[in-house]
Amino acid sequence: MDDDLLNAVFRFKHKAPSDHQDESLCWTLVEHFAAFVNNLKAADGVTLSCGRIDPLADDRVVPASVFTTHEIETLQEGCRRLEDSPTEDHRQGHVWFDPWLPAYGCAIQRTKLSSSRVKLEVVFADGWERVLHFLPTGECVHSSVPKISRVLHCEELDTQLQEKFEKTFQQELQEAQQRSKSGRSAAMNALGHQKTPQFIAAVVHRSVALLSGCDDGNSFAPNGGTTDVGQHTGGRPRDTCWALVKAAIELNLCCGKGLFRKTLTLFELSLLQSETIDRAVDSVDVKSGCDLVDDWFFMLQVVVQHVVELLEDGYDVASLLDQCTHLRARIDEFVDVVNLRSADQFVLPEPAALQQLNSLKCSVEISSPKRDNESTDCESVEDRRRRALVNLKPCQFLDGASCSLDDLLEWVRADNAPRSYKCILTLRTIEAFMFARSSELNNSQPGGEDNESFVENMQSLISHYQEVAGEWRQLPKRTSILSVEQRSRQLLVMWTAFCLVHQKCVREFPLCSKYNIALDWKNLKVAVLSNRTALDALQCVAQYIRGWNLKTGGQPLFHLTDQDPTFAFAWKFA
């Protein structure tokens, strides 16, 4: 299997995801899967009833590395459905796919109910979840993977109208593909043109309605609920081919998800085995060898994850673990051979040759670097120090963890930091101050700033922090990971400041102690933090909010959606 097909199956996280949406790629993947199924052999002495006959049958009695006769027959029947040509003469009960539409994330599955009726269904993958691919170049590529397989029941068609249906369906689809901009919208009950399975279902409904003559087809419009798999602004088309083939396989197996899961695991395992066996070491250079090892280890990781999931669900995976261990050893052997071939190019000189090298004299005289005499330089020491400071772009440093709130505000207002690192220095200094003060939240005797202007100063500091954070977000070349962590830091700073002000107000105004804090400490789970000090501060804030609300048991004060307690507090306070 070539690299593009392997990337479509395994979705290498160190490579850009495949964005091919070709029908030919679907057929190629079907051929590879069918070839794998044809090589399977039934295990001797292992039997299992079909889930349709015995709903209580447990497929975990069969080891995950082997198949029963019934399971192989089920897989072969599924492959026959996938491989059936649309031009063949189909009999009653036959199922086939025509056409594959990966550009819309679906395929039309046809079932011959009788000699005169054909059922049309749309099979598709959905539940797309966002994933990130980090390339060796440092680029971060956004992509998505589907989590579920679904089927839409559309129409039943007279077998005599199949040829006309093909022409009508293609005509409706081609007309829709010519629409652009606002014409793609399905508003006002129009067909539009969206890259969704529901759009294909609407085209099927319209085509059948036009052929049957009972409707002009204009009453059918695409419904929502399915994901658009086309290219979005700033993105790339979704990798739908292998996801669509997997959905077709899963929905055409009668024995539950267990058979599909272990078949998929063994199929990926067979791909890894064939890659490691067929690769000739002599034709691989060092760079290609390193790239292959990266691919193989990622493939092995995917297989091991599937094996672990099967193990957690109670399947016998002992044989699969042995095969994974053997593959790991084979990859290690390949690495050793590549390293040896690389090391053979370099040979250490003999001791006699080293002595000859030491005795050689160079005709070029190399002067040892030495310090110039300062007295011979016309520049004074003060001028030299001043020039060095200018080159270093110095500014006054303030330790946010130990300074006072007044000192921090004075330092912020001075605004003497160079523009090259002004934003990040200000953000980190204020964050260090807030994270250090978070430890005062859970002390029996808080040691906060005990002055009348504490609340006003804190509000001024947080307002300035938000302004600087906004300026930082406008700077170019900020990676998504750094932006996520900075937003988490900003959230934590805001909550810490709120809790410090709340602690101050409770001491000054005892009426506040009868009300809960209008924050849910569980919402802090969305924070993405890598700094130990920030994590400690998060724990302090969560502990303070949780402990206060448990101790008070009152209504939330200053809640944005439940304002009755706030009005009651204002009445009592007045």
Steps between C-alpha positions, in 0.01 A plus 500: 500500500642840404553788741181688403284198575677439831448864595130468414468193727723597794486883483862563599510785752847605376374541141236715338170307494375367171245725331417271206130455433521272196267211424797307361671520839193344663513209255874454563446485876217251449731280291767497772247416770342226288844349432563490876166328566563242227820390678327437833464143625244375750639373832447133582281409795360852549129563442275799551132552428387792290372798695177499297427141610624520859487858634673388821803353320825650632767540231766545769528122533689511168859633524539834325770359270287226339169471318224242504350359182190716540708816549701435185181434304359828631815690397501339157136595450582858599790510251275362227263791561786748483652351185180436304499685170196719429472344154458143627167321499389510863262253654260537791682580824813631330655819637742724310630858502446740212633762496772575754488874575797580728477870405168498690613255770256226402410217263167374368432144612251304293312192614292291262187426699328307224504463126321833467623716793838644600555679831724809495689602816776750572789363709732758656749570777421777748583631844811680375739612773786745461859373512837668447795377294839642600743480209881487539514848344313641801177551305175404672237353266136487614295197402206286615421132548153337511385298799171341389344335194140564398251415227214707356203307359392684184277336239386178337544503123344290225772288339377608155589860586860443609660623177279808494579557867874503423456770236260708710721475808813607309310784333369633833845468657677676212251786506557542873879495458480801269346716771730736690493755781142567618366246250645221714266586787199278567290793617142535375478120452759508220729207431817710515832320505660384824766233539287299742335154498163667557546688172553170314191359672301800375630444145391135523152602620464755218619258233257227607215752525567625148504144363187389683307804378329555835700815576714750313777445759511861619348409836817316605776709659809388694450454871763591758681280746791378287845652462617688192814317382603758240780752523431773753658843524862464605471122514517197276254228389440222748660159451184306417606200289617256769240631746228428243632150424514422874141622543384274215681202656367561850139545392505178295625265773226319690700389805533826687790738540737243648563332165556835329744620766721193502490475119612862469780436752625192315476677164719786623734246661533318167587827325778564751630145465511521121679836516772372733549176304500637147736789570855435373759656729767522229295749298428734792722794592521650848235770451253263334569245772422752774176599323400134472567440868281799591218360287536147636504609862186708445329205327601277791364759744162502323483119508598487868229753586241277332637196686479682834137597430417136423677391819302750709177357356592146604639348178787251500786694336800290610588401144465859377735621773758241393473616138544864604807406705645314202437800274669731748807274498498496119490881488789515748701266276432725203622801700819314595572415136443860386726630779771247411491596133533864599788429740692289245573814300724631777809318631712617794870546412761259633722615792796545264296729277395704803864555596579616148212746512626640830850550359383698200566873503266757354644781290230740616578674828199513730512772762347413833217736586588736780341793671589843366643748740224739598749784540572495124130558416373855486153388618450530873368222720173687562445555128565133433255394771238744374538368144463143623180586686355666190574188296333281761183713505477503880201587711417499867423147617237439765451168675126448476502219755635720782398858416201689639194604304597868518853428372360292215260775395780756509720272286218443252428871465870577442480309169875499437533151348614471135228420249675176397403327824272750674181294475637169615699660786193685630277193472743270678572751779131555577433126477785428743348753743151350478616139520710577808206677668271201435659319796340760731151380406511190719694643797318539828647851530532645149785743461367703211536874448302655784422844362188676382609521136570127462190429291554803275868415453418139418242609244753738342762225484264248340377756246857570395571127484206446264617784275851354474360152436297643213812665355691171529231313306543746213870421464591277200626141505327383814439124498163359598646316801652819642171686447304230683733507799497880513120504502511250786744721691275800445200304628692397810620857567142630478365234737786552745438874508128442554567266792747743660247783473228270635721412796556870567129588474395216732719644775369854451133416432379194699177493298698354207581191706140379467522458123680258271758594240341509153779288351512123450844364586443208260522739204873535568551156343515669157827674595815390314802575719857371490653707782513349850432836668191554283371151582545566873311827464219322317471250786487782756225684310296182450540407868396848614184512283399143578565537873317832527190379315485179705538693825252774415234307311330824399385645171754624242576871521546706179394208280436609141191284444358476854480860622239466775763436772693806381194726529423354844859569608479858372176556695651368823826687446316829442 
